Amino acid sequence: MVAAATKTRIAFNDRITHLNALRVDLNTRYFPRCVMLLRLRQALDLIPNPAKPAVQRAAATGFAALLLTLSACGKPPPDLSNDAYVWQRQWTPAVQQALSGGADAVQAWRVLIAEMSADGRWFDAAPDLNALTAARRPVVMVWRLDGRVDALNADDTAARIAAARQAWRHAGITVTGIEIDYDCATSKLPAYRHFLTALKGRLGPDSALSITALPTWLNSPELDALLKVPDEAVLQVHAVLNPTQGLFDAKRARAWLNAFADRTQKPWRVALPTYGSRVAWDEDGNVAAIESERPALQPGGRATELVVTPAAMAAFVDQIHQSRPRGLAGIVWFRLPTARDERAWGLATWRAVLLRQPLQPALHISTQASAGGGAQDLVLSNTGNADGALPFIIRWNGVCRGADGINGYTLERDGAGLYLRRAQDGLLRAGGQRHIGWIRCETPPTTFHVQP
């Protein structure tokens, strides 16, 4: 009799363990309602009807937890939160306007406060504290350390952080965390872990510690121990490849996200790009310069514009929402665009991507009378609500004896006549215009054909 009761109790405890595991499973994954109900019924069928009131109460508690979980079934999880890096070294009125115009689309600003150069010297970014206070968003202070630095001093870094944090909080800024941006070689990860351990012990419990992480670190067995130290990590998946491979590769990025999810037990985020870069090579094929904020046209040398379109990034965001890697808590966008940032998306487009609104660029060609000689300027306009990729080919139906391209377009000829071909990738902001060439025609064109 006693043996039978003991056997029944053990079997029941096994069923309760099964229910708890099922509840955790349901809380961490999204299943259609019918599948959840089927699994619940299977679990209930496994459980005998115990006679003891205490056992009945335990069963009821397990069932209630399951039913509470199922009440949220059938609904997609909430959108990933959006943070944004404010990476400007000069806080112009354009930066202040962007902070004000983009505040409602982000959960927090991640603001560059200082940088350590390769020789160990600190340079302050001097953010505008009044503008940050007016933006009324929590702030994560970002300290960038050059990856070539070998000796990291936790005491000195902690002292600088404490002084800056006190000043920012005194100005009325809600400082919720500290982020260390140290793009070091994989071989330095053990030393980096010791630095972070010492730093975290000095920061105290009132500020979460975050770090940026590189995909190359996934190849190191040291990564797991490193990721146990900070409270969260931000995986950077842009500008981490050879420039010949582009600025962002969605397939590679997705693979990195899945691999990173398997290496950490802490919440983590992914950093995604909102900008383009111009890469210039020297005569030997080496990278001579990388520009991200200057105008697109630069004289001399071989150069390529690396562009990440808003549509492509919006599609990637949809993908990770539909199949969310384990532990992914949000997105951090690099960087906050301003009206003077030539290679970043326009602010309206940036907001639309963050809020997951439809993107509808609308590119058109028109002509304007030129200064003289019967020539007409060709003007590319975007009347849509989102930045659009520059079209690849532009043709016209008039009889023209002269033409040329400018601002990223060159004149070409084939069997169908003259046309303009895009020489450099780029984006035209919503509401923007760009002069791309001129034509001189005996019979003015009545239509233009734009090939994406």
LOLUM-131684 format. One record per residue (C-alpha): residue in three letters; y, z, x. Coordinates in pm, 1 decimal. Layout:
<pts>
{pt 'ALA'; {Y; Z; X}}
...
</pts>
This chain:
<pts>
{pt 'MET'; {0.0; 0.0; 0.0}}
{pt 'VAL'; {239.8; 98.6; 279.5}}
{pt 'ALA'; {143.3; -206.8; 481.2}}
{pt 'ALA'; {207.4; -433.9; 183.5}}
{pt 'ALA'; {551.3; -279.1; 123.3}}
{pt 'THR'; {640.0; -316.4; 489.9}}
{pt 'LYS'; {531.6; -679.4; 484.1}}
{pt 'THR'; {743.3; -741.4; 173.0}}
{pt 'ARG'; {1048.5; -578.0; 334.9}}
{pt 'ILE'; {1010.2; -786.2; 651.6}}
{pt 'ALA'; {979.1; -1103.4; 445.3}}
{pt 'PHE'; {1286.3; -1011.2; 244.9}}
{pt 'ASN'; {1489.2; -937.1; 558.1}}
{pt 'ASP'; {1389.7; -1279.3; 688.5}}
{pt 'ARG'; {1522.7; -1435.2; 367.5}}
{pt 'ILE'; {1851.0; -1244.8; 397.1}}
{pt 'THR'; {1882.7; -1370.4; 756.0}}
{pt 'HIS'; {1820.5; -1720.9; 625.1}}
{pt 'LEU'; {2096.9; -1678.3; 365.9}}
{pt 'ASN'; {2345.0; -1552.3; 623.5}}
{pt 'ALA'; {2267.9; -1845.2; 851.5}}
{pt 'LEU'; {2312.3; -2079.8; 558.2}}
{pt 'ARG'; {2648.3; -1923.9; 474.0}}
{pt 'VAL'; {2770.5; -1971.9; 832.4}}
{pt 'ASP'; {2642.3; -2328.6; 826.2}}
{pt 'LEU'; {2831.8; -2402.4; 506.5}}
{pt 'ASN'; {3146.3; -2245.1; 643.0}}
{pt 'THR'; {3144.0; -2458.9; 956.3}}
{pt 'ARG'; {3045.8; -2794.0; 813.4}}
{pt 'TYR'; {3148.0; -3008.1; 520.0}}
{pt 'PHE'; {2867.3; -3111.4; 285.8}}
{pt 'PRO'; {2880.3; -3278.3; -54.4}}
{pt 'ARG'; {2853.4; -3027.6; -336.7}}
{pt 'CYS'; {2512.4; -3154.5; -454.7}}
{pt 'VAL'; {2358.0; -3097.1; -110.3}}
{pt 'MET'; {2497.9; -2745.5; -96.1}}
{pt 'LEU'; {2364.5; -2659.1; -439.2}}
{pt 'LEU'; {2023.5; -2794.4; -349.4}}
{pt 'ARG'; {2010.8; -2584.6; -34.7}}
{pt 'LEU'; {2126.1; -2277.9; -230.5}}
{pt 'ARG'; {1848.5; -2326.5; -485.6}}
{pt 'GLN'; {1594.1; -2362.6; -208.1}}
{pt 'ALA'; {1718.5; -2039.3; -53.5}}
{pt 'LEU'; {1702.0; -1852.0; -385.3}}
{pt 'ASP'; {1347.4; -1969.4; -452.9}}
{pt 'LEU'; {1239.3; -1815.6; -122.9}}
{pt 'ILE'; {1351.2; -1464.6; -217.2}}
{pt 'PRO'; {1115.3; -1231.4; -406.1}}
{pt 'ASN'; {1241.6; -991.1; -667.1}}
{pt 'PRO'; {1247.3; -657.3; -481.3}}
{pt 'ALA'; {1207.2; -336.4; -673.3}}
{pt 'LYS'; {1435.1; -119.2; -464.3}}
{pt 'PRO'; {1795.7; -99.1; -596.8}}
{pt 'ALA'; {1933.2; -99.7; -240.1}}
{pt 'VAL'; {1752.8; -423.1; -167.9}}
{pt 'GLN'; {1884.2; -570.3; -492.8}}
{pt 'ARG'; {2239.2; -482.5; -390.9}}
{pt 'ALA'; {2187.1; -645.5; -51.1}}
{pt 'ALA'; {2059.4; -960.3; -218.9}}
{pt 'ALA'; {2351.6; -963.0; -460.4}}
{pt 'THR'; {2595.9; -933.1; -170.8}}
{pt 'GLY'; {2435.4; -1228.0; 6.1}}
{pt 'PHE'; {2439.0; -1438.4; -309.5}}
{pt 'ALA'; {2805.0; -1352.9; -378.7}}
{pt 'ALA'; {2905.7; -1461.0; -29.3}}
{pt 'LEU'; {2722.3; -1788.9; -76.1}}
{pt 'LEU'; {2879.3; -1851.8; -415.7}}
{pt 'LEU'; {3223.8; -1774.9; -274.5}}
{pt 'THR'; {3162.1; -2030.0; -0.9}}
{pt 'LEU'; {3045.1; -2287.0; -253.0}}
{pt 'SER'; {3360.8; -2239.4; -460.8}}
{pt 'ALA'; {3546.2; -2426.6; -185.9}}
{pt 'CYS'; {3284.9; -2699.7; -162.4}}
{pt 'GLY'; {3367.5; -3052.1; -260.1}}
{pt 'LYS'; {3714.0; -3019.6; -108.7}}
{pt 'PRO'; {3803.2; -3168.1; 228.6}}
{pt 'PRO'; {3924.2; -2922.1; 492.6}}
{pt 'PRO'; {4301.5; -2894.3; 541.3}}
{pt 'ASP'; {4475.7; -3135.1; 775.8}}
{pt 'LEU'; {4487.8; -3042.8; 1140.9}}
{pt 'SER'; {4811.4; -2868.6; 1233.0}}
{pt 'ASN'; {5072.7; -3057.2; 1435.2}}
{pt 'ASP'; {5259.7; -2920.7; 1736.2}}
{pt 'ALA'; {5486.6; -3130.0; 1955.6}}
{pt 'TYR'; {5586.3; -3119.2; 2320.4}}
{pt 'VAL'; {5959.6; -3111.5; 2390.4}}
{pt 'TRP'; {5957.9; -3253.3; 2742.3}}
{pt 'GLN'; {6319.4; -3353.2; 2795.7}}
{pt 'ARG'; {6487.5; -3224.5; 3110.9}}
{pt 'GLN'; {6835.7; -3282.4; 2967.3}}
{pt 'TRP'; {6906.6; -3141.2; 2623.9}}
{pt 'THR'; {7145.7; -3399.2; 2487.9}}
{pt 'PRO'; {7274.4; -3420.5; 2129.4}}
{pt 'ALA'; {6991.2; -3670.4; 2067.2}}
{pt 'VAL'; {6733.8; -3398.6; 2151.2}}
{pt 'GLN'; {6908.5; -3152.4; 1920.9}}
{pt 'GLN'; {6908.7; -3407.7; 1637.6}}
{pt 'ALA'; {6538.5; -3480.6; 1688.7}}
{pt 'LEU'; {6453.9; -3109.6; 1677.3}}
{pt 'SER'; {6639.8; -3075.4; 1351.5}}
{pt 'GLY'; {6496.5; -3394.0; 1201.3}}
{pt 'GLY'; {6135.6; -3325.6; 1299.9}}
{pt 'ALA'; {6104.4; -2950.6; 1245.2}}
{pt 'ASP'; {5944.6; -2975.6; 900.9}}
{pt 'ALA'; {5659.2; -3192.2; 1038.1}}
{pt 'VAL'; {5540.0; -2949.3; 1305.6}}
{pt 'GLN'; {5392.5; -2602.9; 1316.3}}
{pt 'ALA'; {5534.7; -2517.0; 1660.2}}
{pt 'TRP'; {5731.1; -2665.1; 1947.1}}
{pt 'ARG'; {5575.0; -2660.0; 2295.1}}
{pt 'VAL'; {5879.1; -2660.5; 2519.0}}
{pt 'LEU'; {5888.6; -2738.0; 2890.4}}
{pt 'ILE'; {6078.2; -2449.8; 3047.3}}
{pt 'ALA'; {6016.3; -2495.4; 3421.3}}
{pt 'GLU'; {5823.1; -2697.4; 3677.6}}
{pt 'MET'; {5676.8; -2610.7; 4013.3}}
{pt 'SER'; {5695.2; -2895.9; 4263.7}}
{pt 'ALA'; {5422.7; -2985.6; 4512.9}}
{pt 'ASP'; {5589.9; -2768.3; 4778.4}}
{pt 'GLY'; {5588.8; -2462.5; 4551.0}}
{pt 'ARG'; {5953.7; -2462.8; 4447.6}}
{pt 'TRP'; {6053.4; -2393.9; 4087.0}}
{pt 'PHE'; {6294.1; -2612.7; 3887.2}}
{pt 'ASP'; {6423.5; -2498.5; 3550.5}}
{pt 'ALA'; {6433.8; -2743.3; 3259.1}}
{pt 'ALA'; {6710.4; -2534.8; 3094.5}}
{pt 'PRO'; {6629.4; -2588.5; 2725.0}}
{pt 'ASP'; {6907.0; -2536.5; 2470.8}}
{pt 'LEU'; {6825.2; -2196.9; 2321.3}}
{pt 'ASN'; {7073.4; -2239.7; 2038.2}}
{pt 'ALA'; {6904.5; -2564.3; 1933.7}}
{pt 'LEU'; {6560.8; -2400.9; 1944.8}}
{pt 'THR'; {6686.1; -2109.6; 1736.8}}
{pt 'ALA'; {6837.6; -2346.3; 1481.3}}
{pt 'ALA'; {6511.5; -2543.7; 1456.0}}
{pt 'ARG'; {6343.1; -2232.6; 1310.1}}
{pt 'ARG'; {5996.9; -2299.3; 1443.9}}
{pt 'PRO'; {5770.8; -2086.9; 1664.5}}
{pt 'VAL'; {5778.8; -2187.6; 2029.7}}
{pt 'VAL'; {5515.2; -2202.6; 2302.6}}
{pt 'MET'; {5672.6; -2189.3; 2648.3}}
{pt 'VAL'; {5520.1; -2449.6; 2882.8}}
{pt 'TRP'; {5515.0; -2394.3; 3258.7}}
{pt 'ARG'; {5417.3; -2706.4; 3451.8}}
{pt 'LEU'; {5258.3; -2661.9; 3794.3}}
{pt 'ASP'; {5213.1; -2962.8; 4020.2}}
{pt 'GLY'; {4841.1; -3029.0; 4061.7}}
{pt 'ARG'; {4882.1; -3060.5; 4438.1}}
{pt 'VAL'; {4983.8; -2695.4; 4472.7}}
{pt 'ASP'; {4703.1; -2492.2; 4628.2}}
{pt 'ALA'; {4836.6; -2136.0; 4631.7}}
{pt 'LEU'; {4921.2; -2014.0; 4281.7}}
{pt 'ASN'; {5090.2; -1674.2; 4269.4}}
{pt 'ALA'; {5006.8; -1488.5; 3945.8}}
{pt 'ASP'; {5254.1; -1205.5; 4012.5}}
{pt 'ASP'; {5549.6; -1437.1; 4067.5}}
{pt 'THR'; {5457.3; -1657.1; 3770.4}}
{pt 'ALA'; {5411.5; -1357.8; 3540.3}}
{pt 'ALA'; {5749.2; -1215.1; 3643.1}}
{pt 'ARG'; {5923.1; -1544.1; 3566.9}}
{pt 'ILE'; {5747.5; -1569.9; 3232.2}}
{pt 'ALA'; {5838.6; -1212.6; 3136.1}}
{pt 'ALA'; {6207.6; -1264.1; 3217.8}}
{pt 'ALA'; {6228.7; -1594.3; 3030.3}}
{pt 'ARG'; {6033.8; -1464.0; 2731.8}}
{pt 'GLN'; {6266.7; -1167.2; 2698.2}}
{pt 'ALA'; {6574.6; -1391.7; 2712.7}}
{pt 'TRP'; {6433.9; -1633.0; 2455.1}}
{pt 'ARG'; {6337.1; -1357.2; 2215.2}}
{pt 'HIS'; {6679.0; -1199.6; 2257.6}}
{pt 'ALA'; {6826.0; -1536.9; 2151.8}}
{pt 'GLY'; {6627.7; -1519.1; 1828.7}}
{pt 'ILE'; {6343.9; -1755.0; 1925.3}}
{pt 'THR'; {5993.1; -1669.6; 1808.5}}
{pt 'VAL'; {5782.9; -1706.2; 2122.3}}
{pt 'THR'; {5417.9; -1716.0; 2017.8}}
{pt 'GLY'; {5249.2; -1827.2; 2336.5}}
{pt 'ILE'; {5253.8; -1933.1; 2699.8}}
{pt 'GLU'; {5102.9; -2261.7; 2818.6}}
{pt 'ILE'; {5014.2; -2348.8; 3177.4}}
{pt 'ASP'; {5005.8; -2721.1; 3255.2}}
{pt 'TYR'; {4821.0; -2760.1; 3586.0}}
{pt 'ASP'; {4661.0; -3102.4; 3632.1}}
{pt 'CYS'; {4457.8; -3008.9; 3935.5}}
{pt 'ALA'; {4155.8; -3164.7; 4099.3}}
{pt 'THR'; {3816.5; -3051.4; 3971.5}}
{pt 'SER'; {3748.0; -2881.0; 4303.8}}
{pt 'LYS'; {4031.7; -2635.5; 4234.7}}
{pt 'LEU'; {3893.7; -2505.8; 3904.0}}
{pt 'PRO'; {3742.3; -2183.2; 4048.6}}
{pt 'ALA'; {4075.6; -2088.7; 4209.9}}
{pt 'TYR'; {4256.7; -2185.1; 3890.4}}
{pt 'ARG'; {4027.6; -1956.4; 3689.1}}
{pt 'HIS'; {4108.5; -1661.6; 3917.3}}
{pt 'PHE'; {4480.3; -1734.7; 3879.1}}
{pt 'LEU'; {4455.3; -1748.9; 3498.2}}
{pt 'THR'; {4252.1; -1428.0; 3485.6}}
{pt 'ALA'; {4515.6; -1244.1; 3686.7}}
{pt 'LEU'; {4800.5; -1400.2; 3487.6}}
{pt 'LYS'; {4648.6; -1314.0; 3150.7}}
{pt 'GLY'; {4609.9; -952.8; 3255.7}}
{pt 'ARG'; {4982.3; -937.0; 3337.4}}
{pt 'LEU'; {5111.7; -1113.4; 3025.6}}
{pt 'GLY'; {4996.0; -851.0; 2777.8}}
{pt 'PRO'; {4848.5; -900.8; 2431.1}}
{pt 'ASP'; {5163.9; -1016.9; 2251.7}}
{pt 'SER'; {5154.2; -1378.4; 2379.0}}
{pt 'ALA'; {4855.2; -1607.6; 2356.5}}
{pt 'LEU'; {4768.8; -1798.6; 2673.0}}
{pt 'SER'; {4704.2; -2171.7; 2648.4}}
{pt 'ILE'; {4620.7; -2429.0; 2912.8}}
{pt 'THR'; {4606.2; -2806.1; 2927.7}}
{pt 'ALA'; {4272.8; -2962.2; 3026.3}}
{pt 'LEU'; {4174.9; -3299.6; 3170.7}}
{pt 'PRO'; {3872.8; -3513.9; 3076.0}}
{pt 'THR'; {3770.0; -3529.3; 3443.6}}
{pt 'TRP'; {3700.4; -3156.1; 3427.4}}
{pt 'LEU'; {3411.1; -3227.6; 3190.3}}
{pt 'ASN'; {3207.4; -3326.9; 3495.2}}
{pt 'SER'; {3237.0; -2981.0; 3648.4}}
{pt 'PRO'; {3001.7; -2687.5; 3582.1}}
{pt 'GLU'; {3305.0; -2463.6; 3644.4}}
{pt 'LEU'; {3472.4; -2572.7; 3320.7}}
{pt 'ASP'; {3279.7; -2335.2; 3093.4}}
{pt 'ALA'; {3388.2; -2028.1; 3287.7}}
{pt 'LEU'; {3746.9; -2154.6; 3306.6}}
{pt 'LEU'; {3774.0; -2206.0; 2929.7}}
{pt 'LYS'; {3664.9; -1847.8; 2863.0}}
{pt 'VAL'; {3988.1; -1714.6; 3013.2}}
{pt 'PRO'; {4273.2; -1857.7; 2798.3}}
{pt 'ASP'; {4299.6; -1812.1; 2423.2}}
{pt 'GLU'; {4303.1; -2187.5; 2366.3}}
{pt 'ALA'; {4309.2; -2518.9; 2552.3}}
{pt 'VAL'; {4477.4; -2853.9; 2490.1}}
{pt 'LEU'; {4269.6; -3154.0; 2595.0}}
{pt 'GLN'; {4486.7; -3440.3; 2719.5}}
{pt 'VAL'; {4338.4; -3781.9; 2638.5}}
{pt 'HIS'; {4636.5; -4005.5; 2721.0}}
{pt 'ALA'; {4763.5; -4131.9; 3055.9}}
{pt 'VAL'; {4445.1; -4011.0; 3224.7}}
{pt 'LEU'; {4299.1; -4352.5; 3310.7}}
{pt 'ASN'; {4394.0; -4608.4; 3571.2}}
{pt 'PRO'; {4705.1; -4785.3; 3434.9}}
{pt 'THR'; {4509.6; -5113.2; 3433.2}}
{pt 'GLN'; {4294.8; -4956.5; 3157.6}}
{pt 'GLY'; {4590.9; -4873.7; 2936.0}}
{pt 'LEU'; {4757.3; -4559.2; 2812.4}}
{pt 'PHE'; {4500.0; -4458.0; 2551.4}}
{pt 'ASP'; {4145.7; -4563.7; 2466.2}}
{pt 'ALA'; {4022.9; -4443.0; 2126.5}}
{pt 'LYS'; {3652.6; -4479.5; 2203.8}}
{pt 'ARG'; {3676.1; -4287.3; 2529.6}}
{pt 'ALA'; {3898.9; -4024.5; 2368.4}}
{pt 'ARG'; {3647.6; -3962.4; 2092.1}}
{pt 'ALA'; {3368.8; -3919.0; 2346.7}}
{pt 'TRP'; {3582.3; -3671.3; 2541.5}}
{pt 'LEU'; {3657.9; -3471.4; 2226.7}}
{pt 'ASN'; {3290.0; -3442.0; 2139.6}}
{pt 'ALA'; {3199.7; -3341.4; 2495.3}}
{pt 'PHE'; {3480.7; -3084.6; 2511.3}}
{pt 'ALA'; {3368.9; -2926.2; 2183.8}}
{pt 'ASP'; {3033.1; -2852.2; 2347.5}}
{pt 'ARG'; {3194.8; -2673.6; 2642.3}}
{pt 'THR'; {3416.8; -2414.3; 2471.2}}
{pt 'GLN'; {3375.2; -2139.7; 2213.8}}
{pt 'LYS'; {3751.3; -2095.9; 2170.3}}
{pt 'PRO'; {3988.7; -2287.7; 1939.3}}
{pt 'TRP'; {4129.1; -2597.0; 2106.3}}
{pt 'ARG'; {4366.9; -2884.9; 2041.5}}
{pt 'VAL'; {4402.3; -3244.2; 2149.6}}
{pt 'ALA'; {4718.9; -3397.5; 2296.2}}
{pt 'LEU'; {4795.0; -3746.3; 2162.5}}
{pt 'PRO'; {5066.8; -3993.4; 2272.2}}
{pt 'THR'; {5373.8; -4111.8; 2085.1}}
{pt 'TYR'; {5524.8; -4315.7; 2368.1}}
{pt 'GLY'; {5485.6; -4614.0; 2594.1}}
{pt 'SER'; {5524.0; -4660.4; 2968.2}}
{pt 'ARG'; {5622.9; -4938.3; 3203.3}}
{pt 'VAL'; {5401.9; -4961.2; 3511.2}}
{pt 'ALA'; {5528.0; -5156.4; 3810.9}}
{pt 'TRP'; {5305.6; -5273.9; 4097.9}}
{pt 'ASP'; {5399.7; -5365.8; 4450.9}}
{pt 'GLU'; {5285.3; -5679.1; 4634.9}}
{pt 'ASP'; {4960.6; -5508.6; 4742.6}}
{pt 'GLY'; {4864.4; -5423.1; 4384.9}}
{pt 'ASN'; {4944.2; -5052.8; 4413.4}}
{pt 'VAL'; {5137.0; -4866.1; 4146.5}}
{pt 'ALA'; {5499.4; -4857.6; 4257.6}}
{pt 'ALA'; {5654.3; -4676.7; 3961.3}}
{pt 'ILE'; {5580.5; -4549.4; 3612.6}}
{pt 'GLU'; {5875.2; -4533.9; 3373.9}}
{pt 'SER'; {5872.9; -4385.4; 3027.9}}
{pt 'GLU'; {6230.3; -4330.6; 2915.2}}
{pt 'ARG'; {6441.5; -4610.4; 3067.6}}
{pt 'PRO'; {6516.8; -4943.2; 2894.4}}
{pt 'ALA'; {6235.7; -5199.6; 2879.8}}
{pt 'LEU'; {6396.6; -5466.7; 3096.0}}
{pt 'GLN'; {6384.8; -5396.1; 3469.1}}
{pt 'PRO'; {6451.9; -5671.6; 3724.4}}
{pt 'GLY'; {6202.4; -5776.3; 3989.6}}
{pt 'GLY'; {5838.9; -5695.6; 4061.5}}
{pt 'ARG'; {5525.7; -5726.5; 3853.0}}
{pt 'ALA'; {5521.7; -5485.0; 3563.1}}
{pt 'THR'; {5331.4; -5416.3; 3242.8}}
{pt 'GLU'; {5432.3; -5229.2; 2930.3}}
{pt 'LEU'; {5163.3; -4986.9; 2810.6}}
{pt 'VAL'; {5199.3; -4928.4; 2438.0}}
{pt 'VAL'; {5023.8; -4707.6; 2184.9}}
{pt 'THR'; {5106.7; -4834.6; 1836.3}}
{pt 'PRO'; {5164.6; -4588.7; 1552.1}}
{pt 'ALA'; {4903.3; -4770.3; 1342.1}}
{pt 'ALA'; {4635.8; -4728.8; 1609.7}}
{pt 'MET'; {4713.7; -4360.3; 1651.4}}
{pt 'ALA'; {4720.1; -4301.1; 1276.4}}
{pt 'ALA'; {4373.7; -4457.7; 1254.8}}
{pt 'PHE'; {4246.9; -4226.5; 1529.9}}
{pt 'VAL'; {4388.1; -3923.4; 1349.7}}
{pt 'ASP'; {4209.9; -4031.3; 1030.7}}
{pt 'GLN'; {3887.8; -4063.3; 1229.2}}
{pt 'ILE'; {3896.0; -3712.2; 1372.9}}
{pt 'HIS'; {3984.0; -3572.0; 1030.1}}
{pt 'GLN'; {3682.7; -3742.6; 875.8}}
{pt 'SER'; {3448.6; -3624.0; 1151.8}}
{pt 'ARG'; {3613.0; -3321.1; 1304.8}}
{pt 'PRO'; {3476.8; -3195.5; 1637.6}}
{pt 'ARG'; {3369.1; -2831.7; 1633.0}}
{pt 'GLY'; {3649.6; -2590.1; 1712.7}}
{pt 'LEU'; {3931.3; -2848.7; 1697.8}}
{pt 'ALA'; {4228.2; -2657.7; 1556.9}}
{pt 'GLY'; {4512.7; -2905.5; 1579.5}}
{pt 'ILE'; {4701.2; -3189.1; 1747.3}}
{pt 'VAL'; {4982.3; -3160.6; 2001.0}}
{pt 'TRP'; {5197.2; -3474.3; 2015.3}}
{pt 'PHE'; {5348.0; -3590.7; 2341.1}}
{pt 'ARG'; {5637.4; -3618.4; 2308.4}}
{pt 'LEU'; {5918.2; -3544.1; 2059.9}}
{pt 'PRO'; {6101.6; -3879.5; 2024.3}}
{pt 'THR'; {6478.0; -3908.7; 2032.2}}
{pt 'ALA'; {6716.6; -4187.4; 1940.2}}
{pt 'ARG'; {6777.4; -4253.4; 2312.2}}
{pt 'ASP'; {6411.3; -4250.0; 2415.6}}
{pt 'GLU'; {6350.7; -4623.2; 2452.1}}
{pt 'ARG'; {5972.1; -4609.0; 2478.4}}
{pt 'ALA'; {5885.2; -4343.0; 2223.9}}
{pt 'TRP'; {5829.6; -4412.3; 1856.3}}
{pt 'GLY'; {6125.0; -4378.7; 1623.1}}
{pt 'LEU'; {6162.0; -4037.0; 1462.6}}
{pt 'ALA'; {6091.0; -4168.8; 1111.4}}
{pt 'THR'; {5767.6; -4332.9; 1227.4}}
{pt 'TRP'; {5666.0; -4022.1; 1422.5}}
{pt 'ARG'; {5714.3; -3809.5; 1112.1}}
{pt 'ALA'; {5512.9; -4053.4; 899.6}}
{pt 'VAL'; {5217.8; -4040.3; 1141.7}}
{pt 'LEU'; {5224.8; -3660.3; 1157.3}}
{pt 'LEU'; {5242.3; -3631.7; 778.6}}
{pt 'ARG'; {4972.0; -3901.8; 740.6}}
{pt 'GLN'; {5192.3; -4124.7; 528.1}}
{pt 'PRO'; {5138.8; -4503.3; 491.4}}
{pt 'LEU'; {5289.8; -4711.2; 773.5}}
{pt 'GLN'; {5447.1; -5038.1; 666.0}}
{pt 'PRO'; {5639.3; -5227.4; 935.2}}
{pt 'ALA'; {5798.9; -5555.7; 823.9}}
{pt 'LEU'; {5906.7; -5796.9; 1100.0}}
{pt 'HIS'; {6131.7; -6095.5; 1029.2}}
{pt 'ILE'; {6313.8; -6362.3; 1233.8}}
{pt 'SER'; {6668.4; -6469.4; 1157.0}}
{pt 'THR'; {6935.6; -6672.9; 1335.5}}
{pt 'GLN'; {7290.0; -6586.0; 1425.6}}
{pt 'ALA'; {7563.8; -6819.7; 1543.9}}
{pt 'SER'; {7603.4; -6804.1; 1920.3}}
{pt 'ALA'; {7924.3; -6818.6; 2122.6}}
{pt 'GLY'; {7932.4; -7197.7; 2147.3}}
{pt 'GLY'; {7753.4; -7523.6; 2213.3}}
{pt 'GLY'; {7572.0; -7524.8; 1880.8}}
{pt 'ALA'; {7318.3; -7266.7; 1990.6}}
{pt 'GLN'; {7182.4; -6997.8; 1762.3}}
{pt 'ASP'; {7050.8; -6659.1; 1864.5}}
{pt 'LEU'; {6706.8; -6554.3; 1744.6}}
{pt 'VAL'; {6699.9; -6199.0; 1611.6}}
{pt 'LEU'; {6381.4; -6005.4; 1539.1}}
{pt 'SER'; {6431.6; -5736.3; 1270.9}}
{pt 'ASN'; {6209.2; -5462.9; 1133.0}}
{pt 'THR'; {6293.6; -5380.0; 771.4}}
{pt 'GLY'; {5985.3; -5165.1; 716.2}}
{pt 'ASN'; {5939.2; -4787.0; 732.0}}
{pt 'ALA'; {5746.8; -4781.6; 1059.8}}
{pt 'ASP'; {5775.2; -4913.5; 1413.7}}
{pt 'GLY'; {5596.9; -5246.4; 1452.8}}
{pt 'ALA'; {5431.2; -5413.8; 1751.2}}
{pt 'LEU'; {5626.5; -5708.9; 1889.4}}
{pt 'PRO'; {5471.5; -6032.2; 1756.7}}
{pt 'PHE'; {5278.8; -6241.4; 2006.3}}
{pt 'ILE'; {5404.7; -6590.7; 1911.2}}
{pt 'ILE'; {5709.1; -6712.5; 1718.3}}
{pt 'ARG'; {5739.9; -7074.3; 1601.2}}
{pt 'TRP'; {5996.6; -7266.1; 1396.3}}
{pt 'ASN'; {5997.2; -7591.6; 1204.5}}
{pt 'GLY'; {6327.3; -7745.8; 1310.8}}
{pt 'VAL'; {6390.4; -8029.2; 1558.2}}
{pt 'CYS'; {6526.9; -7848.5; 1859.8}}
{pt 'ARG'; {6620.0; -7990.2; 2199.6}}
{pt 'GLY'; {6670.2; -7657.4; 2377.8}}
{pt 'ALA'; {6554.4; -7297.1; 2359.8}}
{pt 'ASP'; {6475.8; -6994.8; 2572.4}}
{pt 'GLY'; {6341.6; -6644.1; 2540.5}}
{pt 'ILE'; {6485.1; -6310.4; 2651.7}}
{pt 'ASN'; {6407.6; -5938.8; 2616.5}}
{pt 'GLY'; {6036.1; -5969.6; 2670.4}}
{pt 'TYR'; {5983.4; -6327.9; 2542.8}}
{pt 'THR'; {5935.7; -6653.4; 2733.1}}
{pt 'LEU'; {5964.0; -7015.6; 2621.0}}
{pt 'GLU'; {5638.8; -7215.9; 2602.1}}
{pt 'ARG'; {5540.2; -7563.7; 2484.0}}
{pt 'ASP'; {5217.6; -7704.7; 2339.4}}
{pt 'GLY'; {5115.3; -7994.3; 2116.6}}
{pt 'ALA'; {5298.1; -7839.6; 1821.9}}
{pt 'GLY'; {5627.3; -7809.5; 2012.0}}
{pt 'LEU'; {5836.2; -7528.5; 2153.2}}
{pt 'TYR'; {5761.7; -7164.2; 2078.5}}
{pt 'LEU'; {5833.0; -6813.8; 2210.8}}
{pt 'ARG'; {5551.2; -6605.1; 2353.9}}
{pt 'ARG'; {5559.4; -6231.7; 2409.5}}
{pt 'ALA'; {5549.2; -6154.3; 2780.7}}
{pt 'GLN'; {5543.6; -5774.1; 2748.6}}
{pt 'ASP'; {5399.9; -5548.8; 2482.3}}
{pt 'GLY'; {5643.1; -5330.1; 2297.4}}
{pt 'LEU'; {5751.7; -5180.5; 1966.3}}
{pt 'LEU'; {6047.2; -5252.4; 1742.2}}
{pt 'ARG'; {6163.7; -4942.2; 1563.6}}
{pt 'ALA'; {6196.5; -4924.1; 1188.2}}
{pt 'GLY'; {6543.7; -5048.4; 1099.0}}
{pt 'GLY'; {6589.6; -5194.2; 1447.7}}
{pt 'GLN'; {6680.7; -5539.1; 1579.2}}
{pt 'ARG'; {6616.1; -5720.9; 1905.5}}
{pt 'HIS'; {6763.7; -6045.5; 2035.0}}
{pt 'ILE'; {6463.3; -6236.0; 2167.3}}
{pt 'GLY'; {6602.8; -6582.6; 2249.8}}
{pt 'TRP'; {6812.8; -6876.2; 2141.0}}
{pt 'ILE'; {6762.4; -7229.3; 2009.0}}
{pt 'ARG'; {6979.0; -7543.9; 1993.6}}
{pt 'CYS'; {6859.6; -7775.7; 1718.3}}
{pt 'GLU'; {6955.4; -8110.0; 1569.6}}
{pt 'THR'; {6786.3; -8004.9; 1246.8}}
{pt 'PRO'; {6820.2; -7628.6; 1197.9}}
{pt 'PRO'; {6490.8; -7452.2; 1122.7}}
{pt 'THR'; {6429.5; -7341.0; 765.6}}
{pt 'THR'; {6126.6; -7123.6; 834.1}}
{pt 'PHE'; {5984.6; -6916.5; 1116.0}}
{pt 'HIS'; {5620.5; -6832.2; 1167.2}}
{pt 'VAL'; {5539.6; -6494.1; 1324.9}}
{pt 'GLN'; {5193.2; -6449.4; 1474.6}}
{pt 'PRO'; {5099.4; -6082.4; 1544.4}}
</pts>
